[in-house]
Amino acid sequence: MKYSIIGAGIGGLTTGLAFEKKGIDYQIFERFTNLSEVGAGIWLSPNALQVLDYLNVLDAVKNQGNSIERITIGKPDLSPISDNPQGLIRKMFGYSSIAIHRAALQKILIDKVPKDKISLGQDFKSLRTISEDKVEVAFENDSRVMTDFVIGADGINSKVRNQIFPNSQLRYTGQTCWRGVAEIELTPDFDHRVYELWGDQIRFGFSRISKGKYYWFAVALDKANGKDDKIKLREKLLNMFSAFHSTVIELIKATPNDKIIRSDINDLKPMKNWYKGNIGLIGDAGHATTPNMGQGGAQAIEDAYYLSNLIPNSPNGNAFKAFEAKRRKKVNLIVSQSWMTGKVAHWKYGRGIRNFILKSIPKNLMNKKMIEMYQIEKYNS
Ligand SMILES: Cc1cc2nc3c(=O)[nH]c(=O)nc-3n(C[C@H](O)[C@H](O)[C@H](O)COP(=O)(O)OP(=O)(O)OC[C@H]3O[C@@H](n4cnc5c(N)ncnc54)[C@H](O)[C@@H]3O)c2cc1C
């Protein structure tokens, strides 16, 4: 087999679909035996949507998700600090962002990948370079495969990365995030909006993902690896956000305790390289970013697109060097801007100045930055 993809997350599955399109031989290996209910919601920005369109899954994503026509960063009472209607973006790209349940997105992708191309219950353990063009991949169940190339798409805690770059470092932001999906309908003016509300070192974001379902996240400063008393979790969040608009309270109340997920916000310190020989990394495995710009998944999806388009023109099919050269600038910019956004959002002092600066950023500059981020190169398919 030519390419072994480790991990059937957003990056691994979209790479499978992109390889199908190009007729590239591959197999995906995923540690879990079942890939059904995962996570809460996700926002898919126009760069991701262009690739999903190219992969012929955009209609399904549109049908099961909810389009976002306005993105507002606001104060806890919902009053806007920075308000961004998405009309120009829609006009330029044909769509604005889409909010969708992660489980729905994953199902759409899995259903499109041929069944025999995903090996479930294969927990990657280690790899061994046999020769210049052969790698042996071993799994925890002692099975092994011989492959020409390995693509580590195994997420932020990537074992593939740890094996080829043992000195890679995750960076904890000092911020923890709780995510949930509330079973609720709000008034129609919330239907196609994203709100992110910045309070006193805490923030809360939400948007509708489908009929009767709202995705929300809450972020606060905390030590790493903290734990919650599950039974009292909702109460804790209700206390934390008691000064926020009643909509925030309604959303938390409409989410069962056991449906709230806690994750520390980490990213990966940018690495010099994303590959070693015929072993390469994509998505969070290679360049995990903080979620502040909603771009981690989108960048994994872009990776799939570029890698699959570079392979056919690369010597012996090794496109990792060209891929890294193509992707590094944009990805590193997103990682650093996203890190900075997270810090600014939780500033302890000078919140008034922060809000004033954010409010004063000219709309056309904001649009220019967004358009640059959302653009992808076109290839002849
Ligand atoms: C709070 C939060 C909010 C976010 N919001 C957004 C957003 O709105 N928009 C956006 O674009 N991005 C968002 N992201 C980022 C996004 O979730 C990630 O960037 C994206 O999931 C990365 O995709 P991936 O395929 O690289 O990794 P993952 O999606 O993590 O997939 C990795 C896969 O590899 C598998 N795996 C792991 N180890 C092994 C192993 N040893 N053997 C075999 N398989 C293995 C896992 O089971 C999993 O299926 C957010 C992230 C967080 C934390």
Ligand as a Chemical Component Dictionary entry (heavy atoms), coordinates in Angstrom:
data_LIG
# 
_chem_comp.id                   LIG 
_chem_comp.type                 NON-POLYMER 
_chem_comp.pdbx_formal_charge   0 
_chem_comp.three_letter_code    LIG 
# 
loop_
_chem_comp_atom.comp_id 
_chem_comp_atom.atom_id 
_chem_comp_atom.alt_atom_id 
_chem_comp_atom.type_symbol 
_chem_comp_atom.charge 
_chem_comp_atom.model_Cartn_x 
_chem_comp_atom.model_Cartn_y 
_chem_comp_atom.model_Cartn_z 
_chem_comp_atom.pdbx_ordinal 
LIG C1  C1  C 0 -12.736 23.782 21.938 1  
LIG C2  C2  C 0 -12.400 23.611 20.491 2  
LIG C3  C3  C 0 -13.190 24.215 19.516 3  
LIG C4  C4  C 0 -12.853 24.113 18.162 4  
LIG N1  N1  N 0 -13.625 24.728 17.235 5  
LIG C5  C5  C 0 -13.279 24.678 15.930 6  
LIG C6  C6  C 0 -14.070 25.323 14.926 7  
LIG O1  O1  O 0 -15.120 25.926 15.227 8  
LIG N2  N2  N 0 -13.670 25.251 13.629 9  
LIG C7  C7  C 0 -12.525 24.569 13.259 10 
LIG O2  O2  O 0 -12.206 24.529 12.057 11 
LIG N3  N3  N 0 -11.763 23.946 14.187 12 
LIG C8  C8  C 0 -12.111 23.968 15.497 13 
LIG N4  N4  N 0 -11.361 23.315 16.427 14 
LIG C9  C9  C 0 -10.153 22.577 16.000 15 
LIG C10 C10 C 0 -10.490 21.220 15.412 16 
LIG O3  O3  O 0 -11.294 20.476 16.290 17 
LIG C11 C11 C 0 -9.215  20.449 15.129 18 
LIG O4  O4  O 0 -8.275  21.300 14.546 19 
LIG C12 C12 C 0 -9.491  19.277 14.196 20 
LIG O5  O5  O 0 -10.334 18.350 14.820 21 
LIG C13 C13 C 0 -8.178  18.630 13.791 22 
LIG O6  O6  O 0 -8.442  17.533 12.968 23 
LIG P1  P1  P 0 -7.414  16.315 12.936 24 
LIG O7  O7  O 0 -7.980  15.341 11.973 25 
LIG O8  O8  O 0 -6.055  16.815 12.751 26 
LIG O9  O9  O 0 -7.470  15.704 14.409 27 
LIG P2  P2  P 0 -8.687  15.049 15.150 28 
LIG O10 O10 O 0 -9.968  15.571 14.647 29 
LIG O11 O11 O 0 -8.372  15.155 16.609 30 
LIG O12 O12 O 0 -8.633  13.517 14.726 31 
LIG C14 C14 C 0 -7.601  12.665 15.125 32 
LIG C15 C15 C 0 -8.063  11.222 14.897 33 
LIG O13 O13 O 0 -6.967  10.352 15.121 34 
LIG C16 C16 C 0 -7.375  9.286  15.939 35 
LIG N5  N5  N 0 -6.205  8.782  16.671 36 
LIG C17 C17 C 0 -5.548  9.376  17.687 37 
LIG N6  N6  N 0 -4.537  8.602  18.111 38 
LIG C18 C18 C 0 -4.558  7.487  17.331 39 
LIG C19 C19 C 0 -3.761  6.301  17.292 40 
LIG N7  N7  N 0 -2.765  6.094  18.164 41 
LIG N8  N8  N 0 -4.045  5.368  16.357 42 
LIG C20 C20 C 0 -5.069  5.555  15.484 43 
LIG N9  N9  N 0 -5.869  6.642  15.484 44 
LIG C21 C21 C 0 -5.616  7.600  16.402 45 
LIG C22 C22 C 0 -8.427  9.902  16.843 46 
LIG O14 O14 O 0 -9.252  8.924  17.440 47 
LIG C23 C23 C 0 -9.168  10.794 15.868 48 
LIG O15 O15 O 0 -10.173 10.100 15.178 49 
LIG C24 C24 C 0 -11.685 23.379 17.780 50 
LIG C25 C25 C 0 -10.919 22.750 18.755 51 
LIG C26 C26 C 0 -11.266 22.858 20.088 52 
LIG C27 C27 C 0 -10.401 22.158 21.119 53 
# 
loop_
_chem_comp_bond.comp_id 
_chem_comp_bond.atom_id_1 
_chem_comp_bond.atom_id_2 
_chem_comp_bond.value_order 
_chem_comp_bond.pdbx_ordinal 
LIG C1  C2  SING 1  
LIG C2  C3  SING 2  
LIG C2  C26 DOUB 3  
LIG C3  C4  DOUB 4  
LIG C4  N1  SING 5  
LIG C4  C24 SING 6  
LIG N1  C5  DOUB 7  
LIG C5  C6  SING 8  
LIG C5  C8  SING 9  
LIG C6  O1  DOUB 10 
LIG C6  N2  SING 11 
LIG N2  C7  SING 12 
LIG C7  O2  DOUB 13 
LIG C7  N3  SING 14 
LIG N3  C8  DOUB 15 
LIG C8  N4  SING 16 
LIG N4  C9  SING 17 
LIG N4  C24 SING 18 
LIG C9  C10 SING 19 
LIG C10 O3  SING 20 
LIG C10 C11 SING 21 
LIG C11 O4  SING 22 
LIG C11 C12 SING 23 
LIG C12 O5  SING 24 
LIG C12 C13 SING 25 
LIG C13 O6  SING 26 
LIG O6  P1  SING 27 
LIG P1  O7  DOUB 28 
LIG P1  O8  SING 29 
LIG P1  O9  SING 30 
LIG O9  P2  SING 31 
LIG P2  O10 DOUB 32 
LIG P2  O11 SING 33 
LIG P2  O12 SING 34 
LIG O12 C14 SING 35 
LIG C14 C15 SING 36 
LIG C15 O13 SING 37 
LIG C15 C23 SING 38 
LIG O13 C16 SING 39 
LIG C16 N5  SING 40 
LIG C16 C22 SING 41 
LIG N5  C17 SING 42 
LIG N5  C21 SING 43 
LIG C17 N6  DOUB 44 
LIG N6  C18 SING 45 
LIG C18 C19 SING 46 
LIG C18 C21 DOUB 47 
LIG C19 N7  SING 48 
LIG C19 N8  DOUB 49 
LIG N8  C20 SING 50 
LIG C20 N9  DOUB 51 
LIG N9  C21 SING 52 
LIG C22 O14 SING 53 
LIG C22 C23 SING 54 
LIG C23 O15 SING 55 
LIG C24 C25 DOUB 56 
LIG C25 C26 SING 57 
LIG C26 C27 SING 58 
# 
